[in-house]
Amino acid sequence: MSPDKEDEIIARIEAGEMLTAIAKSLGVDRANFNKWLNADKLRSARAHEARVSASAAWDELAEQGITDARCLI
């Protein structure tokens, strides 16, 4: 896979797209996608950091939703 395609995949992970959806869009199953992600230490580390970043963003969004909901009570 080209470096540009790898960067695109990492960006999709960081944007919060589910790994299953990314794998499906690439025409591979989730298990093979995970094997590819983890086959290279740098790529694996980049994917991990992207997932951490995405989870932090989703966590913040959830906290804001809870705060907003409290204001409605």
Backbone hydrogen bonds, N-H to C=O, Kabsch-Sander energy under -0.5 kcal/mol:
donor,donor_aa,acceptor,acceptor_aa,energy
6,E,2,S,-2.4
7,D,3,P,-2.5
8,E,4,D,-2.1
9,I,5,K,-2.3
10,I,6,E,-2.5
11,A,7,D,-2.4
12,R,8,E,-2.1
13,I,9,I,-2.2
14,E,10,I,-2.6
15,A,11,A,-1.8
16,G,13,I,-1.7
17,E,12,R,-2.2
22,I,18,M,-2.1
23,A,19,L,-2.8
24,K,20,T,-2.4
25,S,21,A,-2.2
26,L,22,I,-1.3
26,L,23,A,-0.6
27,G,23,A,-0.6
27,G,24,K,-1.2
28,V,23,A,-2.4
33,F,29,D,-2.2
34,N,30,R,-2.7
35,K,31,A,-2.2
36,W,32,N,-2.4
37,L,33,F,-2.7
38,N,34,N,-2.4
39,A,35,K,-0.9
39,A,36,W,-0.7
40,D,37,L,-0.5
44,S,40,D,-2.9
45,A,41,K,-2.3
46,R,42,L,-2.6
47,A,43,R,-2.6
48,H,44,S,-2.4
49,E,45,A,-2.6
50,A,46,R,-2.2
51,R,47,A,-2.4
52,V,48,H,-2.4
53,S,49,E,-2.5
54,A,50,A,-2.6
55,S,51,R,-2.6
56,A,52,V,-2.1
57,A,53,S,-2.0
58,W,54,A,-2.5
59,D,55,S,-2.5
60,E,56,A,-2.3
61,L,57,A,-2.2
62,A,58,W,-2.4
63,E,59,D,-2.5
64,Q,60,E,-2.2
65,G,61,L,-2.1
66,I,62,A,-2.2
67,T,63,E,-2.4
68,D,64,Q,-2.8
69,A,65,G,-2.3
70,R,66,I,-2.1
71,C,67,T,-1.3
72,L,68,D,-0.7
72,L,69,A,-0.9
73,I,69,A,-0.5
73,I,70,R,-0.9
